[in-house]
């Protein structure tokens, strides 16, 4: 696994309020607004986006309330399902806590999630739509 982050997803409670803050307040430009998630145009750095907090927690296999979920997930996009499996195996070997084993995802992709020793969550995913993006490994 290379040392970069493909996308930073911030779990937000109010999508529209957060979108207004970053677009109207800070001048960020929306790259994609999928309804359940919003991604901003990257300017030489990692892709940053929002996802509903409850939905994001469910997607990675934790609860949104209380201990265990900070509302932050590091996404790592790869170019094949095989690479998802390889990265998940690397994480397990490194003593990561597997939160959701790699599998077909509800939205059609393939991925799994793990937590590092400090509890930071990594979502490893493949999507045919994103496989040729410059941020995919």
N, C-alpha and C positions, 0 to 999 in steps of 0.2 A: 504494500500500500504506500503510495507516494504521500509526501507531507504537504497536502493542500486540501482545501475545503471547496467542494463544488458549489454548494449553496448553503446559506445560513437562513433557516426558517425560524421566525419568531412567533411563538404561540400567542395570539392576541385574543382578548375577550370581545372586542368590538371592531370588526374588520373595517367598517366605514370610517370610524373615528381615527383609527390608526392610519388608514390610507390618506385621509385629509391631513393629518399631522405631517406625514413625510412628503406628500406632494405639494400641498398648499403651504405648509409651514416651513419645510426645508428645501423645497424645489426639486425633489427626486422625480424622475420620469418613470412611468409605468411601462414595463416591457410587455408583460402579459397579465391580464386580469381574468382568472378562471372562475371567479365567483367564490369558490372555496379556498382559493389561494391567489395571492398577488405577488408578482415578481417585478423588481425594478431594474432599470438599465444599469449594468455594471460599468464602472469607469476604471478599468484596469485592476479591479480587485475581484473578490468573490461575489457571486450572485446572491442578493439578499431578497428575502420574501417573507410574506405573512401567511399564516394558516390559522384557522380557528383553533383556539387553545384546546377545547374538548376534542375536536376531530384529530388534531395533531397528537395529543396524548394517546388516543385510541389507536391511531395509525402505528405508533411505535411500541404499544403494549404496556402502557402505564396509566395511572389515574391522573386526572388533571388537578385534583384537589389534594392538599396535604403534602406529605413527604414523597419524594421520589420523582417529581417532575418540575423542573424549573421553568418550563415554557421555551426552552432552547434545544434545538436539534441540529446537529451538523449532518448535512447531506453529502454523500459521496457518490457521484454518478459514474457508472462504468459502461463499457461498450458491449457487454454480453452477460447472459445469465450465468455462464460458466465463471466469469470474473467475480460476480456477486458471491458465488459459492466459495471461491478461492479467498476472497477478502474475509468472509465470515469465518472460514476455517483458520485464517491467520489470527483473527481476533480471539477466537476460542482458545487457540494455542497460547496466546499471550495472556490468558486468564480473564478475558472479558466476560461479563455476564450477558448471555444471549437473552434478549428480551422477546424477540420474535424470530424464529428460524426463517431462513430464506424460503420463499414460496411465491406463487402467483398472487398479485395484489388485486384488490377490488377494482381499481381503476384501469387494470390491464397490464401493468408492468410486472416486474419481478424484483423482489428485494427482501431484506431482513434488517433487523436492528440489534445493536448491542450497546451496553454501557461500559465505559472504561473504568478503571479502578476508583476514580473519584466520582463516578455516577454520571459523567457526561455522555449523552446519547448520540450515537452515530447511526444514521440510516443509510444503508448501502443499497443502491437501486440501479436497475436497468430499465430503459424504455426505448423501444424502437425509434420513437420520435426524437429522443435526446442523444442517441448513440453517436451522432456525428458532430455534436456540439464541442467547441474547443475546451470546455471544462470537463468533459468526460475522459476518464482514464481507460 
